[in-house]
Amino acid sequence: MRRRERGMLPSFFNRNWDNDFFNNFMESDVPAVNVKENDKEFKLEISAPGYDKEDINISIDKNILTISAKKEMNNEEKGEDDKILRQEFTSSSFYRSFTLPDNIDTEHIDANEKSGVLKIILPKMEKAPEEKKRKIEIK
Protein backbone atom coordinates (compact mmCIF):
# COMPACT_ATOMS: atom_id res chain seq x y z
CA MET A 1 0.00 0.00 0.00
CA ARG A 2 1.34 3.40 -0.96
CA ARG A 3 1.31 6.15 1.64
CA ARG A 4 -0.11 9.46 0.40
CA GLU A 5 1.28 12.63 1.91
CA ARG A 6 -0.23 16.06 1.74
CA GLY A 7 1.54 19.09 0.39
CA MET A 8 2.36 20.96 -2.77
CA LEU A 9 5.35 18.83 -3.76
CA PRO A 10 5.33 15.15 -4.79
CA SER A 11 5.55 12.57 -2.04
CA PHE A 12 9.19 11.84 -3.00
CA PHE A 13 10.18 15.28 -1.71
CA ASN A 14 8.02 14.95 1.39
CA ARG A 15 9.75 11.68 2.33
CA ASN A 16 13.30 12.65 1.44
CA TRP A 17 13.62 16.32 2.29
CA ASP A 18 13.01 18.34 5.43
CA ASN A 19 9.56 19.95 5.14
CA ASP A 20 10.83 23.10 6.86
CA PHE A 21 13.23 23.69 3.94
CA PHE A 22 10.41 23.70 1.39
CA ASN A 23 7.95 25.60 3.59
CA ASN A 24 10.47 28.40 4.11
CA PHE A 25 11.31 28.47 0.40
CA MET A 26 7.66 28.59 -0.66
CA GLU A 27 6.83 31.37 1.81
CA SER A 28 9.61 33.71 0.70
CA ASP A 29 8.96 37.17 -0.72
CA VAL A 30 9.83 36.09 -4.27
CA PRO A 31 6.74 36.44 -6.47
CA ALA A 32 5.37 33.49 -8.38
CA VAL A 33 6.06 33.55 -12.13
CA ASN A 34 4.37 31.76 -15.00
CA VAL A 35 6.43 31.36 -18.18
CA LYS A 36 4.66 30.59 -21.45
CA GLU A 37 6.09 30.14 -24.95
CA ASN A 38 4.72 30.03 -28.46
CA ASP A 39 6.33 30.38 -31.90
CA LYS A 40 6.46 34.18 -31.72
CA GLU A 41 7.21 35.03 -28.08
CA PHE A 42 7.74 34.17 -24.45
CA LYS A 43 5.24 35.52 -21.91
CA LEU A 44 6.07 36.11 -18.25
CA GLU A 45 3.25 36.59 -15.75
CA ILE A 46 4.45 37.79 -12.36
CA SER A 47 2.16 37.83 -9.34
CA ALA A 48 2.69 41.25 -7.76
CA PRO A 49 -0.44 42.13 -5.75
CA GLY A 50 -0.24 45.39 -3.84
CA TYR A 51 2.33 46.92 -6.18
CA ASP A 52 1.42 49.72 -8.55
CA LYS A 53 3.25 50.03 -11.86
CA GLU A 54 5.13 53.02 -10.42
CA ASP A 55 6.58 50.70 -7.73
CA ILE A 56 8.02 48.26 -10.29
CA ASN A 57 11.25 48.59 -12.25
CA ILE A 58 12.03 46.40 -15.26
CA SER A 59 15.40 46.63 -16.97
CA ILE A 60 17.54 44.63 -19.34
CA ASP A 61 21.32 44.51 -19.46
CA LYS A 62 22.77 42.29 -22.18
CA ASN A 63 20.67 39.13 -21.83
CA ILE A 64 19.60 39.59 -18.18
CA LEU A 65 16.03 40.77 -17.55
CA THR A 66 15.65 42.22 -14.05
CA ILE A 67 12.35 42.91 -12.31
CA SER A 68 12.35 44.66 -8.96
CA ALA A 69 9.76 46.44 -6.86
CA LYS A 70 9.64 48.38 -3.63
CA LYS A 71 6.66 49.77 -1.78
CA GLU A 72 6.62 51.69 1.46
CA MET A 73 3.39 52.31 3.33
CA ASN A 74 2.74 54.55 6.28
CA ASN A 75 -0.38 53.81 8.35
CA GLU A 76 -1.26 56.28 11.09
CA GLU A 77 -3.99 56.15 13.69
CA LYS A 78 -4.86 59.42 15.39
CA GLY A 79 -6.98 60.21 18.41
CA GLU A 80 -9.56 62.99 18.61
CA ASP A 81 -6.92 65.62 19.42
CA ASP A 82 -4.70 64.50 16.49
CA LYS A 83 -1.96 63.00 18.66
CA ILE A 84 -0.50 59.95 17.03
CA LEU A 85 -1.46 56.90 19.06
CA ARG A 86 0.10 54.35 16.78
CA GLN A 87 2.18 54.60 13.63
CA GLU A 88 3.30 51.62 11.59
CA PHE A 89 5.77 51.66 8.74
CA THR A 90 5.64 48.81 6.29
CA SER A 91 8.02 48.12 3.47
CA SER A 92 7.91 45.32 0.95
CA SER A 93 10.13 44.54 -2.00
CA PHE A 94 11.19 41.82 -4.39
CA TYR A 95 13.88 41.21 -6.97
CA ARG A 96 13.88 38.64 -9.78
CA SER A 97 16.23 38.23 -12.70
CA PHE A 98 16.04 35.99 -15.76
CA THR A 99 18.69 35.03 -18.28
CA LEU A 100 17.11 35.45 -21.69
CA PRO A 101 17.83 33.27 -24.70
CA ASP A 102 19.77 34.85 -27.55
CA ASN A 103 16.74 34.95 -29.85
CA ILE A 104 14.81 37.60 -27.86
CA ASP A 105 14.14 40.92 -29.61
CA THR A 106 15.07 43.12 -26.66
CA GLU A 107 14.09 46.33 -28.49
CA HIS A 108 10.43 45.29 -28.55
CA ILE A 109 9.85 43.89 -25.05
CA ASP A 110 6.45 45.02 -23.79
CA ALA A 111 5.08 45.09 -20.24
CA ASN A 112 1.74 45.89 -18.62
CA GLU A 113 0.21 45.53 -15.18
CA LYS A 114 -3.40 44.77 -14.36
CA SER A 115 -5.05 43.55 -11.16
CA GLY A 116 -1.77 42.64 -9.46
CA VAL A 117 -0.38 40.66 -12.40
CA LEU A 118 2.60 42.01 -14.31
CA LYS A 119 2.77 40.65 -17.87
CA ILE A 120 5.96 40.88 -19.90
CA ILE A 121 6.04 39.91 -23.58
CA LEU A 122 9.43 38.83 -24.93
CA PRO A 123 9.22 38.60 -28.74
CA LYS A 124 11.47 36.14 -30.54
CA MET A 125 13.68 36.84 -33.55
CA GLU A 126 16.26 35.01 -35.66
CA LYS A 127 19.31 36.68 -34.12
CA ALA A 128 19.37 39.33 -31.39
CA PRO A 129 21.14 42.64 -32.16
CA GLU A 130 23.94 43.96 -29.98
CA GLU A 131 22.52 44.42 -26.49
CA LYS A 132 22.44 47.64 -24.54
CA LYS A 133 21.08 48.55 -21.15
CA ARG A 134 17.67 50.23 -21.03
CA LYS A 135 14.57 50.60 -18.87
CA ILE A 136 11.25 49.06 -19.94
CA GLU A 137 8.13 51.14 -19.35
CA ILE A 138 5.08 49.49 -17.77
CA LYS A 139 1.82 50.40 -19.48
N, C-alpha and C positions, 0 to 999 in steps of 0.2 A: 504494500500500500504506500502510495506517495504522499508525503506530508506537504500540505499547501500552507504557505506563509503569506501574510498580508504585507502590503507595501507597494511602493511604486516600481521597484526594481525586481527582476526575476529572482526566483527562489535561490538560484545559484549564489547570487550576491548576498542574500540574506543569511545563507548558511556559512559562507566563507569570508565574509568581511564584517567588521565591527559596525553595527547599525548607527552608532554615534557619528562615525566618519561620514556616512552618506546623509544623515539628517542634518549635520552642520553644513555640508556642502550644498544641499538642496535649499537651505534656509538663508543662504548668503544674499547679499544685496545686488548680485549680478542679475540683470533682467533676463527673462526667458526669450529665446530667439527661435523663430521658424525660418528655415532656409528652403526656398523652392527654386526649381530650375526648369526652364523650357528651352526650346531651340534658340530663342532670341535674347533671353536675359536670365539673370538670377534675381530673386526677390527676397529681401530680408524683412521680417516682421518682428519688431522688438516691442515687448510689453513694457510700457513706461507710464503706468497710471500715476496721476498726480503731477506730472511734469508738463509744462507748457512748452511750445516750440521755442520760446525765447530762452528756456532753461537748458536746451540741448545744443551741443556742438558736434558737428560732423565734419571731419576733415580727411584728406587723403594725402599721403606722402609716399611717393613711389608706388608700391603695390600694397600698402598697409592702409586699410580703412579704419578710422578711429571714431568711436561714438562715445561721448561723455556727457554727463548732465550733473547739474548741481542746483539744488533748491533750498533756500533758507526761508523759514516761516517764523513769524513772531506773533504769538498769541498772548494777549493781555486780558486780564480780568480786573475791572475797576469797581470800587465801592461807590456809594452814593456821592461821596465828597471827592471823587476822582483820585483817591490814593490807590496806588497799585497794590493789590492784595496778593496777586500771583502773576508771574510773568514766566513764560516758557519759551525757550528758543529751540527750534528744531531744524536740523540740517540733514539733508539726504543727498546722496550722489551715487553715480555709478560710472564705470569706465569699461568699455569693451573694444577690442581691436580684432580685425580679421585680415588675414593675408589673402589678397585677391589673386585669382589666376591671371596669367598674362593676356588673356583674350578679352579683358574687360575694357570697354570704351569709357575711360575715366572722365572724359570731357562732357559726357552726357548722363552722368549719374543724377538721378532725381530722387527727392525725398519729400514726404508729406506726413503729417501727424493728424490723427482723428481719433477721438474717444480713447485716448491713452495708448494707442498703438502707432508706433513710428514705422512707416513703410519706406524702404529704400530699394529703388530699382537700379540694377547694375546691368546695363546693356552689354551684349557680347559683340565682338568684332573679330576679324581675321587675325590682325596683329595690332597690339596696343602701341600708340605713339610714345615718344619719350615722355616720361612722367615728370610732373612738377607738383609742388605742394599747393593746395588751394582749399578753401572752405566751401562747403556745400550748403546752400540755403534750404531751409525747411519751409515748405509752402503750406 
